[in-house]
Amino acid sequence: MTTVNSRTTGRVLVVGGYGAVGSTVTDTLAEWLPGHVVPAGRDEVKARRLGGVRVDVGDPDGFREVLDELGDVSVVALCVEPEDAGLARICLERGIHLVDVGATHRLLDEVTSLHEMAAGAGATAVLSVGVAPGLTNLLARRVNDAVGGAERIDLTVLLGAGERHGTDAVRWTVAGLGEPVTARARRVPLPGFGVRTAHPFPFSDQHTLRRTLGVPEVTTRLCLDSRSLTASLFTLRRTGLLRGARGARQQQLLTRVFSRVHLGGDGFAVRADAYRGERHATLSLTGKGQSRATSLVAAHVVRTLFMQDVPAGVHHLDQMAALADLPEQLAAHGITAAD
Ligand SMILES: NC(=O)c1ccc[n+]([C@@H]2O[C@H](COP(=O)([O-])OP(=O)(O)OC[C@H]3O[C@@H](n4cnc5c(N)ncnc54)[C@H](OP(=O)(O)O)[C@@H]3O)[C@@H](O)[C@H]2O)c1
């Protein structure tokens, strides 16, 4: 297997570095890798105030110039979703590692197609970084192993409706309500939240895990801590009002409402269930603040890229042996396993 050497020099460019996810990535890495972190975003004043630089992921030429000017970026942590894989390509062809918290299957697939190029350039991209995808991938891998190769995996995600989720994450979630689904809702016990009705939702993990684990059927479902809000949202989805071009305006409206209204707590939970014949295995994790948890996962991945030899190429979190014990490492941050 090709490996890259550990990188103990160079800097981490945190794109989206003062957003809900990116700000904790920036702060955590500033503590772990002092002097190595450069936050970035479109607002030059905000970025410079934090010692960072202006970057717009929609401007590839500008991004190249920033990399040239900084000169020593060894890792880019992408904490905002770009339109396509252009920015990933720019990083990987220069041998710069990439950590991507994105959750859109199409985009992750586009980055995955850069595997050979990345491997040739000695760069590593880690995708499926966060809670879902992310922790769900790691739990899925464990329950799959526990049943000796699952025929089916069910993943469940509960998010706190009272958390101040970032605008980009809210936009992504609302857009997901406009996508068609075929699987059914399911009643699932979640640690600290009782039995909840969770609805199929287009998280990327269910697609990538079919390939990375070779499991034929994987479904991810979502619910919020507020039962009434969960019921209202998925009733709204069934009306079809959020679909297609017609639904774009409604989606914008809903994104604005969810960015301002916070009804509920900030706890989250993820659960994975694997089935093979009579065999069943389940694992759950729970904690406070999904943005914070996503940031901590991303920060751990970046630190691993800095400190350890890892395989070059494009990998999902569940394919990274060096990060297999991440759930245990997160216990120190209040993210704990539960039955
Ligand atoms: N894997 C997971 O479990 C998981 C969990 C949560 C979130 N996420 C993903 O993480 C991403 C960030 O979420 P968030 O909650 O942190 O959102 P957020 O609070 O809106 O943060 C986004 C950040 O990116 C910057 N930004 C926006 N557009 C940009 C552009 N074109 N170029 C450069 N920077 C730009 C924003 O600042 P400016 O507007 O000033 O540029 C802001 O700092 C989302 O894509 C979300 O889907 C993944």
The ligand as an SDF file (V2000), in Angstrom:
LIG
                    3D

 48 52  0  0  0  0  0  0  0  0999 V2000
  -20.6260   15.4210    8.1260 N   0  0  0  0  0  0  0  0  0  0  0  0
  -21.4330   15.9420    9.0360 C   0  0  0  0  0  0  0  0  0  0  0  0
  -21.9110   15.2660    9.9520 O   0  0  0  0  0  0  0  0  0  0  0  0
  -21.7510   17.4080    9.0200 C   0  0  0  0  0  0  0  0  0  0  0  0
  -22.3330   17.9840   10.1390 C   0  0  0  0  0  0  0  0  0  0  0  0
  -22.5740   19.3610   10.1320 C   0  0  0  0  0  0  0  0  0  0  0  0
  -22.2770   20.1200    9.0100 C   0  0  0  0  0  0  0  0  0  0  0  0
  -21.7280   19.4930    7.9310 N   0  0  0  0  0  0  0  0  0  0  0  0
  -21.3910   20.2620    6.7350 C   0  0  0  0  0  0  0  0  0  0  0  0
  -20.4560   21.2550    7.1260 O   0  0  0  0  0  0  0  0  0  0  0  0
  -20.5780   22.3850    6.2840 C   0  0  0  0  0  0  0  0  0  0  0  0
  -20.5320   23.6490    7.1430 C   0  0  0  0  0  0  0  0  0  0  0  0
  -21.6330   23.6660    8.0090 O   0  0  0  0  0  0  0  0  0  0  0  0
  -21.7490   24.8010    9.1070 P   0  0  0  0  0  0  0  0  0  0  0  0
  -22.8450   24.3960    9.9950 O   0  0  0  0  0  0  0  0  0  0  0  0
  -20.4380   25.1180    9.7190 O   0  0  0  0  0  0  0  0  0  0  0  0
  -22.1850   26.0450    8.1930 O   0  0  0  0  0  0  0  0  0  0  0  0
  -21.9350   27.6000    8.4420 P   0  0  0  0  0  0  0  0  0  0  0  0
  -21.9970   27.9330    9.8990 O   0  0  0  0  0  0  0  0  0  0  0  0
  -22.8600   28.3000    7.5060 O   0  0  0  0  0  0  0  0  0  0  0  0
  -20.4200   27.8050    8.0050 O   0  0  0  0  0  0  0  0  0  0  0  0
  -20.0230   27.8830    6.6850 C   0  0  0  0  0  0  0  0  0  0  0  0
  -18.7340   28.7010    6.6460 C   0  0  0  0  0  0  0  0  0  0  0  0
  -18.2460   28.6840    5.3070 O   0  0  0  0  0  0  0  0  0  0  0  0
  -18.0600   30.0150    4.8340 C   0  0  0  0  0  0  0  0  0  0  0  0
  -18.4450   30.0070    3.4320 N   0  0  0  0  0  0  0  0  0  0  0  0
  -19.6930   29.9960    2.8950 C   0  0  0  0  0  0  0  0  0  0  0  0
  -19.6300   30.0070    1.5600 N   0  0  0  0  0  0  0  0  0  0  0  0
  -18.3060   30.0140    1.2370 C   0  0  0  0  0  0  0  0  0  0  0  0
  -17.5910   30.0490    0.0130 C   0  0  0  0  0  0  0  0  0  0  0  0
  -18.2260   30.1010   -1.1770 N   0  0  0  0  0  0  0  0  0  0  0  0
  -16.2410   30.0290    0.0570 N   0  0  0  0  0  0  0  0  0  0  0  0
  -15.5630   30.0170    1.2400 C   0  0  0  0  0  0  0  0  0  0  0  0
  -16.1970   29.9990    2.4330 N   0  0  0  0  0  0  0  0  0  0  0  0
  -17.5590   30.0110    2.4220 C   0  0  0  0  0  0  0  0  0  0  0  0
  -18.9420   30.8980    5.7010 C   0  0  0  0  0  0  0  0  0  0  0  0
  -18.4030   32.1930    5.8630 O   0  0  0  0  0  0  0  0  0  0  0  0
  -18.6490   33.3130    4.7130 P   0  0  0  0  0  0  0  0  0  0  0  0
  -20.1170   33.2980    4.4250 O   0  0  0  0  0  0  0  0  0  0  0  0
  -18.1690   34.5840    5.3590 O   0  0  0  0  0  0  0  0  0  0  0  0
  -17.8180   32.9180    3.5490 O   0  0  0  0  0  0  0  0  0  0  0  0
  -18.8940   30.1530    7.0360 C   0  0  0  0  0  0  0  0  0  0  0  0
  -17.7730   30.5260    7.7770 O   0  0  0  0  0  0  0  0  0  0  0  0
  -21.8690   22.1900    5.5150 C   0  0  0  0  0  0  0  0  0  0  0  0
  -21.5420   21.8310    4.1910 O   0  0  0  0  0  0  0  0  0  0  0  0
  -22.5720   21.0510    6.2090 C   0  0  0  0  0  0  0  0  0  0  0  0
  -23.3670   20.2700    5.3440 O   0  0  0  0  0  0  0  0  0  0  0  0
  -21.4410   18.1690    7.9100 C   0  0  0  0  0  0  0  0  0  0  0  0
  1  2  1  0
  2  3  2  0
  2  4  1  0
  4  5  1  0
  4 48  2  0
  5  6  2  0
  6  7  1  0
  7  8  2  0
  8  9  1  0
  8 48  1  0
  9 10  1  0
  9 46  1  0
 10 11  1  0
 11 12  1  0
 11 44  1  0
 12 13  1  0
 13 14  1  0
 14 15  2  0
 14 16  1  0
 14 17  1  0
 17 18  1  0
 18 19  2  0
 18 20  1  0
 18 21  1  0
 21 22  1  0
 22 23  1  0
 23 24  1  0
 23 42  1  0
 24 25  1  0
 25 26  1  0
 25 36  1  0
 26 27  1  0
 26 35  1  0
 27 28  2  0
 28 29  1  0
 29 30  1  0
 29 35  2  0
 30 31  1  0
 30 32  2  0
 32 33  1  0
 33 34  2  0
 34 35  1  0
 36 37  1  0
 36 42  1  0
 37 38  1  0
 38 39  2  0
 38 40  1  0
 38 41  1  0
 42 43  1  0
 44 45  1  0
 44 46  1  0
 46 47  1  0
M  CHG  2   8   1  16  -1
M  END
$$$$
